[in-house]
């Protein structure tokens, strides 16, 4: 049976702004308070989805969330009508209003961890929504994420959904941003690679000194248990704490894998040799031939990797077995990174081509091509069981582009977030979106 990797990209929500909310994420910190352009952000994301679809890849779309999150503000004690809740938060606690307005759900690599059916004990595709417990503005995403994923992958014969892990730092879980799967073919059993930043219960593991390690070993292990993965099909590795302290807040900022290939920076992991041997051995047991492409620090420094987002790229398999790397424009403007990429594609190795996309609006908050997509490996039967409303087609692209043109502002600052009119605009946009994507009622304003 045929199988595919389907990339579901997060549609940027109408409140996209630069709130400076993510300590440890260099771009988010340095662009804090700049004015943003939500319309441009959404159109940049849609252009990437359309381009991948036109290249013959399977592409889907994941809906944004209701923001401002008035219900979350109510839980923090702001009362009155919706407009009063927003005005009171703006007056008394602007940072909390900004956090409840974040369009951060666009980075759907953090929405969930997904295990394909070939890896799981019950033969279903398993999803665990990420608790995103490290940052308040992200910790409020998972209830809606679960409803949206449930509406997209509703067929219980093929899809199993797990609620987010307990909401404490010890089970900090950032979803697929720290998870990669290696396999010979998408429909065959593979090796799931979980990368953690620290252990919450075992102090033998080192931890970063400056910035938080968002993913714990214990969270990764819990997800592997929930999904019914075999021990032989799982490898755990620790992120090098010193790169976290240099701004590598997720493993997908320093490594990317696909098929039988891991593309990574020399400084990405602790115990690299042992880890590579384990990946190679376990992949061999399911018929695969592991290959690693290491980028030496002499060619690209960790700082270059963080600024250019070289590794936050999409590594995609082409029909002839070679791979294509989708990188952000910032890779072309970094001389060393661009030179490295020219050498890589010219060397006749597995990565043969690089395509560049302008995702500046998202990049300025630390979200590159890989952050914007959630990968779901599906066989033909499973793909047919996905809600067809969320699979990208030329007419859907046209409808979504028109929808963005109709509803989005082209400039957003902190003052705009305090405007109660924004909430009404967002709700009417999202109400229409659930009809376009055939999701049913998934937003708090639709179900309460
Ligand atoms: O969680 N930025 C996101 C970026 C997530 C990128 N995802 C992956 N690497 N997979 C984060 O730090 C910034 C929001 C703000 O500052 O307005 C933010 O949430």
Boltz pocket constraint, residues with backbone or C-beta under 6 A from the ligand:
constraints:
  - pocket:
      binder: B
      contacts: [[A, 17], [A, 18], [A, 19], [A, 20], [A, 21], [A, 22], [A, 25], [A, 28], [A, 29], [A, 102], [A, 104], [A, 107], [A, 109], [A, 110], [A, 138], [A, 177], [A, 250], [A, 252], [A, 253], [A, 365], [A, 366], [A, 367], [A, 368], [A, 370], [A, 371]]
      max_distance: 6.0
